[in-house]
Amino acid sequence: RGSISKFPALVVQSAESARLCSFSSVDKLPRQDAQASAEVAVSHSSLNYKDGMIALGQKGVVRTFPIVPGIDFAGVVSSSRSPAVREGDQVVLTGNKAGQHFDGGYSERATCQAEWLVPLPTTLTA
């Protein structure tokens, strides 16, 4: 997991507090998956009802804070330790615990298990 210049991420600190933070490495994000094998330079994420509930501090979606919401994202693989994806691949992630159990797509950088990523369909652009 590489270091880059600082990047922003929305961090929900608790059920009562969310703020935009600056990070120098994905390793510094609050809820990383220990099994993550790929890092993605996130270009897009959506506002989903679960993300709205998390950002508003509503109970039932996240059990432990702090966390970066964003249950889906699209971007380009910036590093990988898995043969499932390679650096430069355009990918999409939907669900698979992102934004609920592990940090999600409301960050310019995200890590996840490479097997959770799917190639960006050729009919879409990111």
C-alpha positions, 0 to 999 in steps of 0.5 A: 500500500503506497504513500502518495501526497495527501488526499481527503476522506470523509470520516464518520467519527461517531453517531454524532460526528462526521468530518473531512480529514486529510491522509497521507496513506491508506494505511492511516484510514480508520477501518482497513481490511487486514485481508485487503490485497488491492489499492484503488485510486477512487474516481467515483462513489455514489450516495446510497441510502446506507451511506446517508444513514451512516453520515447522519449517525442512524443506527443499524448500518455500522456497528463500530466507528470511526469509518469512511462510508461509501458502499460502492466505488469505481476507479483505477487499481494503483497497486495489487498483491493479487493476480485477480487485478493488475495496476492500471485496471479500471474497476468497480466495487459494490458492497462486500463490506465496503463502507460498513465493516471496512473503509469505503469509497468516500476517499480518494484512495481505498483498499479491499480484497482484490476478489471483490473488484470487478472490471469496469464494463466497457459500456461505462466510463469512470 
